[in-house]
Amino acid sequence: MRVLLLGPNGQLGHDIRSAHEEAGEPFELLPLARDRLDVSVSGAVERVLDEFAFDALVNCTSYHKTDEVEDNATLAFAVNAHAVHAMARACAAKRARFFHVSTDYVFGGDVTRAQPLREEDPPSPVNVYGASKAMGETLARRTCEDAVILRVSSLFGVAGPSGKSENFVDTIIRLGQEKEVLRVVDDQVMSPTTAVDVARLVLRMLMDGCAPDLYHVVNTGSASWFEFAREIVRRAGIHTTVAPCTSAEYPTRAVRPRYSVLDNGKVSAAFGPMPPWQDALERYLSTKANVTSQIVPTVSSKKTRLITFADRYFLMTTDQAPPSEIAEWLRDPLFAAYVLKHRLR
Ligand SMILES: NC(=O)c1ccc[n+]([C@@H]2O[C@H](COP(=O)([O-])OP(=O)(O)OC[C@H]3O[C@@H](n4cnc5c(N)ncnc54)[C@H](OP(=O)(O)O)[C@@H]3O)[C@@H](O)[C@H]2O)c1
């Protein structure tokens, strides 16, 4: 099987490539980055896809800087809708499967909603980004019989979102180290989701097969951005106060859904339960911290341990102070949390 991957360097694209490697490269995966195919250029999708034979196409491209998109609707509809239409046409012509990634932001118009949204609930976007993605979904499904639409939400992945440099988790960790108080909106509720869990599911769907359909692919559970931030800070061991605020206190160019929690029952029934977002966050923090620990030879007679942590290096002798004192000595809240949790010494 040969699979084309568009948007291979974004958060999800990166994790799909990693999941493919982890699984032992069970099929041929061809990443096509922006330098090879700029999907916003009229006619480019048709021209470039025509050069390849493929059995499935996975589209992770998106123009999703939600506030910026409000003033750039033409580009948003070009990338998120017209290019998707062209991909669906190419897949239909080649009898290839089309995996297209969409968003919880196709919802939000039902302001009284307080129950997780199911696949059969009608889209009701409240901003240009959501409207462009909703149009992409419709065109994909109408054009390609074998289209699988995966709606994901509030992604955090090790690659960080394209053009934004850091995702919400990384931003909260950075700000939490700089500020004593973080104010975060408590009136937007969503499904925090790690890109790696979506990527692994995409791989299973490609290999095991699945019905062409619309699927909500999110980690289990829900949180407001405030609740999510509070959990990030707690698990990372950062000493800052997270305080709730309202969207009205921090107006943004684009309106956001007040409630866009996705019900992942359909995908869980077919492929097994999606992990809770708290578990996903814990795994993300461990991966991102990239902690390694090894005994290294030194000039002194004492055994010395080299600890690599988030691209920084620490040396400590093994018969030094207990972990709590080492942590204090290093004065690095994330590192301290890690040392205490894993009892490194
Ligand atoms: N991030 C979220 O919180 C979130 C939430 C809900 C849904 N989603 C959806 O999930 C999917 C993946 O999101 P993500 O977080 O992985 O996004 P991402 O990290 O920003 O990656 C987007 C990818 O799209 C590529 N791209 C953008 N414009 C392009 C163009 N004109 N031509 C070719 N490639 C282009 C980018 O290429 P470069 O690497 O060259 O910039 C990047 O590889 C998207 O469909 C998004 O709408 C994301």
The ligand as a Gaussian input file, in Angstrom:
#p B3LYP/6-31G(d) Opt

LIG

0 1
 N       -3.977000      22.354000      16.259000
 C       -5.190000      22.243000      16.777000
 O       -5.427000      22.592000      17.935000
 C       -6.318000      21.666000      15.950000
 C       -7.606000      21.634000      16.521000
 C       -8.633000      21.083000      15.774000
 C       -8.391000      20.599000      14.499000
 N       -7.136000      20.676000      13.970000
 C       -6.925000      20.168000      12.612000
 O       -5.972000      19.132000      12.673000
 C       -5.197000      19.123000      11.473000
 C       -3.724000      19.106000      11.827000
 O       -3.455000      20.223000      12.667000
 P       -1.996000      20.487000      13.233000
 O       -2.149000      21.003000      14.617000
 O       -1.129000      19.327000      12.967000
 O       -1.589000      21.699000      12.305000
 P       -0.143000      22.281000      12.033000
 O        0.838000      21.771000      13.000000
 O       -0.309000      23.754000      11.922000
 O        0.187000      21.695000      10.608000
 C       -0.482000      22.151000       9.476000
 C        0.270000      21.657000       8.268000
 O       -0.373000      22.230000       7.120000
 C        0.642000      22.657000       6.253000
 N        0.158000      23.706000       5.382000
 C       -0.489000      24.847000       5.745000
 N       -0.752000      25.573000       4.646000
 C       -0.279000      24.874000       3.599000
 C       -0.225000      25.095000       2.205000
 N       -0.752000      26.215000       1.663000
 N        0.324000      24.160000       1.390000
 C        0.880000      23.038000       1.936000
 N        0.885000      22.767000       3.245000
 C        0.310000      23.686000       4.067000
 C        1.756000      23.151000       7.155000
 O        2.943000      23.192000       6.412000
 P        4.269000      23.904000       6.989000
 O        4.834000      22.891000       7.929000
 O        5.076000      24.121000       5.769000
 O        3.826000      25.183000       7.638000
 C        1.725000      22.092000       8.239000
 O        2.534000      20.984000       7.870000
 C       -5.675000      20.318000      10.657000
 O       -6.635000      19.875000       9.730000
 C       -6.361000      21.205000      11.672000
 O       -7.387000      21.973000      11.095000
 C       -6.086000      21.178000      14.669000

